[in-house]
Amino acid sequence: MKLSVLKEALQGATWTGFRDAGVTGVSVDSRRVRAGHVFIAVPGVKDDGAKYARAAVEAGAVAVVTARKLDLAVPQAVVADARAAAAALAAEFHGHPLRKLQVIGVTGTNGKTTTTHLLRGMIHAAGGRCGLLGTISYQFGRREIPADNTTPGPVELQEMFAEMVAVGTTHCVMEVSSHALHQGRIAGVEFAGAIFTNLTRDHLDYHRTMEAYRDAKALLFSGLGRGAFAAVNLDDPYGAWMRDASAAPVATFGLLPGADVRAEIHSTTLDGTRFFVRGRSFETPVYSPLIGRHNIQNILGAMAVLEGLGIPADALRDGAAAVPCVRGRLEPVRCGQPFAVLVDYAHTDDALINVLTALRPLTPGRLITVFGCGGDRDRGKRPLMARATAAHADLAVVTSDNPRTEDPAKIIEDVLAGFPAGAAYLVEPDRREAIRRAIREARPGDTVLIAGKGHETYQIFKDGVKPFDDRAVAAESLGRRLPETA
């Protein structure tokens, strides 16, 4: 592709020193620049891409897109919004893949990962081919790439959309984080559908206030274009806000009366849930291997947006039944023990409440919870997690999560401040030993919930990242090694 072609994609840019050249790629990361690339100097949260423009030119960049003119000997395009420019250039370079792909975004504090897997299952049941971008991994065709961020940046997104189209993908479902929305990482993505799952306290180390966090989430809905469709959780206190923020038609969903797509739960066991769904244009009994009211809400959200986008009811029903538990989301560890052990990503007080209240009626014995809190993150939620556990579990084992640069003992001290007098808890900073201790405590009929890290296979400490998998440690503690493919 010629630089002159990409020039046409940058409306409003001011070019200096323009001369045509062959373009072999676009990049916002100077370390990935190769001969023939266009480098876009995107300002970051902690750094400015303009600092690396000279290194990009030395690596072979034939042009630089920047927010201000730099002292460089290659053509430059000065733009008002470098991130939007990156999206426009990447879309042009990759042949505008979104013209052949229907993208559905899911945002909310909790439930994004499970909801995207449900969407994919329902789309597959309808005969579509669906890619997935999320917290655990990026999946399309036969490829699965471990995820660096919940939501990739605009250049990576266009690259992956193009790869999806090349292998015949018809849809893409993606988690959309509040950070990505606030930072403009989804620039250039035209969403066909959007889902709001819920909003509870999280990421206030970044957003500072719940109002700012809410407003970041609402950007997904206010930015929807013509022909799009949205679904919002009416059970959530922020559901009406998101509904009103949407620029596209909205269906509400939930378990409370008044939602457009609602459910009545008939029965639940540790093996799954049977319920009845009434949508805007269909009614159907549903079985899902998932448990908990929060997961029924996730299923309803997927059904609500896909009904609005024309997916038939039988595919919604069959797709819900076909999706097993998602890795690290109420994932059972079964080694023949006479009690249940489950691993879950719950790392907020609301997520813990959702999971514990789902497990309580299914647990004839005691409910034992292992949890910790992440370092360098919102300290205010630490005592809230202790309070949630004390209210809904019989015993808590407080341990480390990802301490990062903080002292694990100080994090645990913040957590312990939330336990009321008389609460039953143990403290074991070593997470491996905490899991072992909880399993040693368990008796027939009990449930052990290992919360906070879910699918993660590492712990982050001040001195580096160390391998750690809650599921493998639980299996080892139960006397059987978890298979490598688990």
C-alpha positions in Angstrom: 0.0 0.0 0.0 1.2 3.5 -0.7 1.5 6.3 1.9 -0.6 8.5 -0.4 -3.6 6.1 0.1 -3.2 6.2 3.9 -3.0 10.0 3.6 -6.5 10.1 2.3 -7.7 8.2 5.5 -6.5 11.0 7.8 -9.0 13.7 7.3 -8.0 17.0 8.8 -4.3 16.1 9.3 -1.6 18.6 8.5 1.3 17.0 6.5 4.8 18.2 6.4 7.6 16.9 4.1 5.3 14.5 2.4 6.7 12.1 -0.1 5.1 8.9 -1.2 6.5 5.6 -0.1 5.4 1.9 0.2 3.8 1.1 3.5 4.2 -2.4 5.0 2.3 -1.8 8.3 1.2 0.6 11.0 2.3 0.6 14.6 2.0 2.5 17.9 4.8 0.6 19.5 8.3 1.6 18.3 9.6 -1.8 19.3 7.4 -3.4 16.7 8.3 -1.0 13.9 9.8 -2.6 10.8 11.0 -1.1 7.5 8.1 0.6 5.7 5.9 1.1 8.8 3.9 4.2 9.6 4.5 5.0 13.3 1.7 6.7 15.3 3.0 8.5 18.4 0.0 8.0 20.8 0.1 9.8 24.1 -0.3 7.2 26.9 -1.4 7.3 30.5 2.2 7.2 31.8 4.3 7.9 28.7 4.2 9.7 25.3 4.8 7.9 22.1 6.5 11.0 20.7 9.5 10.1 22.8 10.0 7.0 20.7 9.4 8.5 17.3 13.1 8.8 16.5 13.7 5.2 17.4 10.8 4.2 15.1 12.4 6.2 12.2 15.7 4.5 12.9 13.9 1.1 12.8 12.6 1.9 9.3 9.4 4.0 9.7 8.6 5.9 6.5 6.2 8.4 8.2 5.2 9.5 11.7 1.7 10.6 12.8 1.9 12.8 15.9 0.0 15.4 17.9 2.8 17.9 17.4 5.5 18.4 14.8 8.8 16.7 15.7 12.3 17.2 14.5 12.4 14.3 12.1 13.5 13.8 8.5 10.4 11.7 7.4 6.9 12.8 6.4 4.8 13.8 9.4 1.1 14.1 9.9 0.0 16.4 12.7 -3.4 15.4 14.1 -5.7 16.4 16.9 -6.3 12.8 18.1 -3.4 10.4 17.5 -5.4 7.4 18.9 -8.3 8.0 16.5 -5.7 8.5 13.7 -4.2 5.1 14.6 -7.6 3.5 14.3 -8.3 5.1 10.9 -4.9 4.2 9.5 -5.1 0.6 10.7 -8.6 0.2 9.3 -7.5 1.5 5.9 -4.4 -0.6 5.8 -6.3 -3.8 6.7 -9.1 -3.2 4.2 -11.8 -2.1 6.7 -12.5 -5.5 8.2 -15.5 -4.2 10.2 -17.5 -3.9 7.0 -17.6 -7.7 7.0 -17.8 -8.3 10.8 -20.5 -7.7 13.3 -19.0 -6.7 16.7 -20.8 -6.9 20.1 -19.2 -5.2 23.1 -19.8 -6.2 26.7 -19.0 -3.8 29.6 -19.6 -3.9 33.3 -17.7 -4.5 36.5 -18.4 -8.3 36.7 -19.7 -10.8 34.2 -18.0 -9.6 31.0 -16.0 -12.8 30.4 -18.9 -15.2 31.0 -21.2 -13.1 28.9 -18.9 -13.0 25.9 -18.5 -16.8 26.0 -22.3 -17.1 26.1 -22.7 -14.8 23.1 -20.2 -16.9 21.2 -22.1 -20.1 22.1 -25.4 -18.6 20.9 -23.9 -17.3 17.7 -22.3 -20.6 16.9 -25.7 -22.3 17.6 -27.2 -20.0 15.0 -24.6 -21.1 12.4 -22.3 -18.1 12.7 -18.5 -18.1 13.2 -17.5 -16.0 16.2 -14.2 -14.5 17.4 -13.7 -13.5 21.0 -11.5 -10.9 22.6 -11.4 -10.7 26.4 -9.6 -11.0 29.8 -8.5 -14.6 29.4 -7.5 -14.7 25.7 -8.1 -13.6 22.1 -9.7 -16.4 20.1 -10.4 -16.5 16.3 -10.3 -19.3 13.8 -8.1 -22.0 15.4 -5.9 -19.4 17.2 -5.9 -18.6 20.9 -3.6 -15.9 22.1 -3.1 -15.1 25.8 -4.6 -11.6 26.5 -2.3 -8.7 27.5 -5.2 -6.4 28.1 -9.0 -7.0 28.5 -9.4 -4.7 25.5 -6.5 -4.3 22.9 -5.6 -1.0 21.4 -6.9 0.3 18.0 -4.1 -1.0 15.8 -4.2 -4.5 17.4 -7.9 -4.6 17.1 -7.9 -3.8 13.4 -5.2 -6.5 12.9 -7.2 -9.1 14.7 -10.5 -8.1 13.0 -8.7 -8.6 9.6 -7.4 -12.0 10.7 -11.0 -13.0 11.7 -12.4 -11.9 8.4 -9.7 -13.9 6.6 -10.8 -17.1 8.2 -14.5 -16.6 7.6 -15.5 -15.1 11.0 -18.9 -13.4 10.9 -19.1 -12.0 14.4 -16.7 -10.8 17.2 -17.7 -10.5 20.8 -15.4 -8.5 23.0 -15.0 -7.3 26.6 -14.8 -3.5 26.8 -13.1 -2.3 29.9 -13.7 1.1 31.4 -10.0 1.9 30.9 -10.3 1.2 27.2 -13.3 3.4 26.9 -11.7 6.3 28.9 -8.5 6.0 27.0 -10.1 5.8 23.5 -8.7 2.3 22.8 -11.9 1.3 20.9 -11.6 4.2 18.5 -12.8 3.2 15.1 -14.8 0.2 16.3 -18.5 0.4 15.2 -20.4 -1.8 17.5 -23.5 -3.7 16.3 -24.5 -4.5 19.8 -23.6 -3.6 23.4 -24.4 -5.1 26.8 -24.2 -3.6 30.3 -23.8 -6.2 33.0 -23.5 -4.3 36.2 -21.5 -1.6 38.0 -20.0 -1.9 41.5 -17.0 -0.5 43.2 -13.7 -1.3 41.3 -10.9 0.6 39.6 -11.3 3.7 41.7 -7.5 3.8 41.9 -7.9 4.9 38.2 -11.3 6.6 38.0 -11.3 8.1 41.5 -15.1 8.3 41.8 -18.1 6.0 41.0 -19.5 8.8 38.8 -16.4 8.9 36.6 -16.4 5.1 36.5 -20.1 5.1 35.4 -19.5 7.8 32.8 -16.6 5.8 31.3 -18.8 2.7 30.9 -21.6 4.8 29.4 -19.3 5.9 26.5 -20.0 2.5 24.9 -23.7 3.2 24.7 -23.6 6.9 23.8 -21.3 6.0 20.9 -23.5 3.4 19.3 -24.4 4.2 15.7 -27.2 3.6 13.3 -28.5 0.0 13.3 -27.0 -0.9 16.6 -28.8 -2.5 19.5 -28.1 -2.4 23.2 -29.1 -4.5 26.3 -28.8 -3.3 29.9 -29.3 -5.0 33.2 -32.4 -3.5 34.8 -31.7 -5.3 38.1 -28.6 -3.1 38.5 -29.0 0.4 40.0 -27.1 1.9 37.1 -29.1 0.0 34.5 -31.6 2.9 33.9 -28.6 5.3 33.5 -27.1 3.2 30.8 -30.4 2.8 29.1 -30.9 6.5 29.0 -27.3 7.1 27.8 -27.7 4.8 24.8 -27.9 6.3 21.3 -29.4 3.0 20.0 -32.6 1.1 20.8 -32.4 -0.8 24.1 -33.8 -4.0 25.6 -33.7 -4.3 29.3 -33.1 -7.7 31.0 -33.2 -9.0 34.6 -34.8 -11.2 37.2 -37.0 -8.4 38.6 -40.4 -7.6 37.1 -40.5 -5.0 34.3 -37.5 -6.2 32.2 -38.0 -6.9 28.5 -36.2 -10.2 28.8 -36.6 -11.9 32.1 -36.3 -15.3 33.8 -38.0 -17.4 36.4 -35.6 -19.8 38.1 -37.0 -23.3 38.6 -34.2 -25.3 40.1 -30.4 -25.1 40.7 -27.8 -27.7 41.6 -24.0 -27.6 41.5 -24.4 -29.1 38.0 -26.5 -26.3 36.5 -29.7 -24.3 36.5 -33.2 -24.7 34.9 -35.2 -21.6 34.3 -37.8 -20.1 32.0 -37.2 -17.1 29.8 -39.7 -14.6 28.4 -38.2 -12.3 25.8 -39.8 -9.6 23.7 -40.7 -12.1 20.9 -40.2 -15.6 22.4 -40.7 -17.8 25.5 -38.6 -20.9 26.2 -37.4 -23.2 28.9 -33.6 -23.1 29.3 -31.0 -25.3 30.9 -27.5 -24.0 31.6 -24.5 -25.6 33.3 -23.9 -22.3 35.0 -25.2 -21.5 38.5 -26.1 -18.3 40.4 -28.4 -15.4 39.8 -25.5 -13.4 38.3 -25.0 -16.0 35.6 -28.7 -16.1 34.8 -28.4 -12.3 34.3 -25.4 -12.9 32.0 -27.4 -15.3 29.9 -30.3 -12.9 29.7 -28.0 -10.1 28.6 -26.7 -12.3 25.8 -30.2 -13.3 24.8 -31.5 -9.7 24.9 -28.9 -8.2 22.6 -28.9 -11.2 20.1 -32.7 -11.2 20.0 -32.5 -7.5 19.0 -29.9 -8.4 16.3 -32.1 -11.1 14.8 -30.7 -14.4 16.2 -33.5 -17.0 16.5 -34.8 -18.1 19.9 -33.8 -21.8 19.5 -30.2 -20.7 19.0 -30.3 -18.6 22.1 -31.7 -21.6 24.1 -29.3 -24.2 22.6 -26.3 -21.9 22.9 -26.9 -21.2 26.6 -27.0 -25.0 27.2 -23.8 -25.6 25.3 -21.6 -23.2 27.2 -20.0 -24.8 30.2 -18.3 -22.9 33.1 -15.7 -20.5 31.8 -12.1 -21.0 32.9 -11.7 -19.6 36.4 -15.4 -18.7 36.8 -17.0 -21.0 39.4 -14.8 -23.7 37.9 -15.0 -26.9 39.9 -11.9 -28.9 40.9 -13.0 -32.5 41.1 -10.5 -35.1 42.5 -13.1 -37.4 44.1 -13.3 -35.5 47.4 -16.5 -35.5 49.4 -16.8 -31.7 49.3 -16.9 -29.1 46.6 -13.9 -27.0 45.6 -14.5 -24.1 43.1 -12.2 -21.4 41.7 -13.6 -18.0 40.8 -12.3 -14.7 39.6 -14.4 -12.7 42.2 -12.2 -9.9 43.3 -14.8 -7.3 44.4 -17.2 -7.4 47.3 -20.2 -7.5 44.9 -18.7 -10.4 43.0 -18.0 -12.3 46.2 -21.6 -11.7 47.4 -22.9 -13.0 44.0 -20.8 -16.2 44.2 -21.3 -16.9 47.9 -25.1 -16.4 47.7 -25.2 -18.8 44.7 -23.2 -21.4 46.6 -25.0 -21.1 50.0 -28.2 -23.0 49.2 -26.2 -25.7 47.4 -23.9 -26.3 50.4 -25.3 -28.6 53.1 -22.2 -28.0 55.2 -19.9 -25.0 55.7 -18.9 -22.5 53.1 -15.1 -21.8 53.3 -13.6 -18.9 51.3 -10.0 -18.2 50.4 -9.4 -14.7 49.2 -7.0 -11.7 49.2 -6.8 -8.3 47.6 -4.6 -6.9 44.9 -1.8 -4.4 45.7 -1.6 -1.0 44.0 -5.3 -0.9 43.6 -8.3 0.6 45.3 -7.7 0.2 49.1 -11.3 1.1 49.9 -12.7 -2.2 48.7 -10.5 -4.3 50.9 -12.6 -4.1 54.1 -15.7 -4.4 52.0 -14.5 -7.8 50.8 -14.0 -8.9 54.4 -17.5 -7.7 55.3 -19.0 -9.6 52.3 -17.2 -12.8 53.2 -18.2 -12.5 56.9 -21.8 -12.1 55.9 -22.1 -15.0 53.6 -19.3 -17.6 54.4 -18.7 -19.7 57.6 -15.0 -19.3 57.5 -12.5 -17.1 55.6 -8.9 -17.8 55.0 -7.3 -14.4 54.2 -4.2 -14.5 52.0 -2.3 -12.7 49.3 -3.6 -12.0 45.8 -1.3 -10.0 43.5 0.6 -7.8 46.1 2.5 -6.0 43.3 4.7 -3.4 45.0 2.8 -3.4 48.3 3.7 -5.3 51.4 1.3 -8.3 51.6 1.0 -7.9 55.4 -0.2 -4.3 55.0 -2.9 -5.4 52.4 -4.1 -8.1 54.8 -4.2 -5.5 57.6 -6.6 -3.4 55.4 -8.7 -6.5 54.8 -9.0 -7.5 58.4 -10.3 -4.1 59.3 -13.6 -5.1 57.6 -14.4 -8.2 59.7 -17.0 -7.6 62.4 -16.4 -8.8 65.9 -16.9 -12.6 66.2 -16.2 -13.3 62.5 -14.5 -16.6 61.8 -11.3 -16.1 59.8 -7.7 -17.3 59.5 -4.7 -15.5 58.1 -2.2 -17.2 55.9 -0.2 -14.8 53.7 1.2 -17.7 51.5 -1.5 -18.4 49.0 -0.4 -21.9 48.4 -0.5 -22.7 52.1 -3.9 -20.9 52.4 -5.5 -23.1 49.8 -4.0 -26.2 51.5 -5.3 -25.1 54.8 -8.8 -24.4 53.5 -8.9 -27.9 51.9 -7.6 -29.5 55.2 -10.5 -27.7 57.0 -13.2 -29.0 54.7 -15.4 -31.8 55.7 -18.0 -33.9 53.7 -20.8 -31.5 52.4 -18.7 -28.4 52.7 -17.8 -26.0 49.8 -14.4 -24.4 49.4 -14.4 -21.2 47.3 -10.9 -20.0 46.1 -11.6 -16.5 45.0 -9.8 -13.6 43.3 -7.5 -14.9 40.7 -9.7 -17.3 38.6 -8.0 -18.1 35.3 -4.7 -16.4 36.2 -1.6 -18.5 36.2 0.8 -16.2 38.1 1.2 -14.0 41.1 2.7 -10.5 40.8 5.1 -9.5 43.6 7.4 -6.5 44.0 10.4 -8.6 42.8 8.7 -10.1 39.8 6.0 -12.5 38.4 5.9 -16.0 39.7 3.9 -19.0 38.3 0.8 -19.8 40.3 -2.5 -21.4 39.4 -5.3 -21.7 42.0 -6.7 -24.7 40.1 -3.5 -26.6 40.0 -2.7 -25.9 43.7 -6.1 -27.0 44.7 -5.8 -30.2 42.7 -2.3 -30.9 44.2 -3.8 -30.2 47.7 -6.4 -32.8 47.0 -3.8 -35.3 46.0 -4.1 -35.2 42.2 -2.3 -33.1 39.7 -4.5 -31.0 37.4 -4.0 -32.1 33.7 -2.0 -29.6 31.6 -5.0 -29.0 29.3 -7.3 -27.9 32.1 
